[in-house]
């Protein structure tokens, strides 16, 4: 009577569980390792944010230049006006020399060279 019953044997059940465990491990590793999908998306998000911030800074620089096209500003006057134009409380400008300054915007630092031309 037992020979006529059809069903899943314990061996096929164990093999199925092992295969599913291996597939689950492969998927989890591919999503979470350094080159995985999650870290790739986070890096792309960071790159997009950095590009947006850089564009915002460059637009502000050009606006300050245009507004003061007839004035000869020192780098300190220029960076003061630029800081006001950026209007972000997390922004800091560090003058390195008479021709170079850094802009720290949130967690990003960009270096620019000062010239009104």
Residue pairs with C-beta under 8 A, 6 or more apart in sequence:
29 36
30 36
30 37
31 37
31 38
32 38
32 39
33 39
50 108
53 105
53 106
53 108
53 110
54 108
54 110
56 86
56 105
57 86
57 103
57 105
57 110
57 112
60 82
60 85
60 86
61 82
61 112
63 85
64 78
64 81
64 82
64 85
65 116
67 81
68 78
68 81
68 116
69 116
72 116
73 81
73 116
75 95
75 98
75 99
75 101
75 114
76 95
78 114
78 116
79 93
79 95
79 101
79 114
82 93
82 103
83 91
83 93
86 103
86 105
88 105
88 106
90 105
90 106
91 103
91 104
91 105
91 106
92 103
92 104
93 101
93 102
93 103
93 104
94 101
94 102
94 104
95 101
96 102
96 111
98 114
99 113
99 114
99 115
100 111
100 112
100 113
100 114
101 111
101 112
101 114
102 109
102 110
102 111
102 112
103 109
103 110
103 111
103 112
